[in-house]
Each structure stands twice: as structure tokens, then as C-alpha cells.
Amino acid sequence: MGSTRRQTQQKRAREQAVRERRDQKQAKKRAALARKAQAGEKGRLPHSTNILTDVPAMKLAVGDDVVYGPHGVGRITARQKRPGESESEGLVVLALHKGLTVTLRATKALEQLRPLADEAELLRIEDALRADCDVPSGPWLSRKKGLQAKLTASDSVQLAEIVAEGSKRGRLRLAAGNKEPFSPGERSFFLDARALLAGEIAAARGLEQTAADDWIDEHLARPGR
């Protein structure tokens, strides 16, 4: 029995060492990204505009992958304009999942679309998933409003916070003897948030959806980690 205990302790020590090395690597990445961002801010010209829309925003070029709020990742498939209209006055055609197509005025597109998460944002997503988040108490309907606001905010880090809360809440419910990790309403909500997050990670990293789900599982906080 003593041998088994020593083996367990050694295994935990090795796992802890692996986590520490990973944390050190991530800390170095964050520091490098922070230095790069700071250097970019110093060298950036004031009031810079992009060549396609003449406003300080995304280019919205055909072929760009973007995020459209709670609809998730889409690809710009066309730019349309009538004679006499500028690019910023034309239309943006966006292809979403399951064959859905949306056409937006360019001005609306600039307000409602955002670029995919970059490496700096992916690191913040990792932090949100790994955090030992609080799990608010109270009935689902009283909690839904706050979570709904996060879901519709079109912010990948807030999506990660929803996923992290859902993961922890599900574990706690099962540990308390519940047969299901969520109520029906909660289940649909948390699965939607996770699907949106996985879709963005897949597009940002060039992964299949299943690989993006594995990436999320890898970074979700677990008891004892």
C-alpha cells in the first residue's frame, strides 16, 4: 500500500511539473505579446484607416472570416454596391453555418462583425477556461439574463467564461447526486455557448470542430489541477 501511495505522489509531482512548465511557457508568450502590442501602439499612426472602408475598422474583404455575434463564425462571400456608392455605403454578404446567408449594410457590418480571436485573445480564453470560476446560486431564470448578455456580447473571452461556469456547475450537480449536469434550459444554453467558442477556435487555429472541442477540454479547470 505504501508503494502505491508513493507512486501516486510521484505521478502527481510529475503532472505538477508539466503544468508548471506549461504555465511558464504561457507567461513568456503573454509577456512577448504584451511587448509586441506596446511597440505596435507606439508606432501606430493616429487616425489610421483601412483601404477598403475608409474607417478605422476591419477591411471586410471577400474571403475574410469574421464573427457575427451569437450566429458565430462566417465568411464574407461578396461586396456589393450600387453605382455612385462607396465601399463604406455598399453591402456585405456573409455566409454562416448550415447554409444561412446574411446581407448587411457595410456600416452595420462594421458595428456588428468582429475579427477572429488572435493569439493574444486565445491566451485570455485559456485563462478564462482554466480559472476556478464562481458558480452563482439561485434559480435558472434569475441567472439567465446575465449569461444571455454575455452570449450576445460577441466576445470570445466571455464565451469562455460561460463554458467554464457550465463545466463547473455540471460537475457540482453530478457530485451532489443529480442524474443530469443541467436542467433542460441550462443544457441548451451552455451547449450553444460551447459550440460558438469551439467554432471560433477551430477557425482561428485551422482545426476541425472536434479538435477545437478537445482544445477546450484540455484547458478547462479540473479539481486538483
Secondary structure, DSSP 8 states (H G I E B T S, - for coil): -HHHHHHHHHHHHHHHHHHHHHHHHHHHHHHHHHHHHHHHHHH--TT---TTTSSSS----TT-EEE-GGG-EEEEEEEE--TT--GGGSEEEEE-GGG-EEEEEHHHHHHH-EE---HHHHHHHHHHHHS------S-HHHHHHHHHHHHHTT-HHHHHHHHHHHHHHHHHHHHTT-SSSS-HHHHHHHHHHHHHHHHHHHHHHT--HHHHHHHHHHHS--TT-
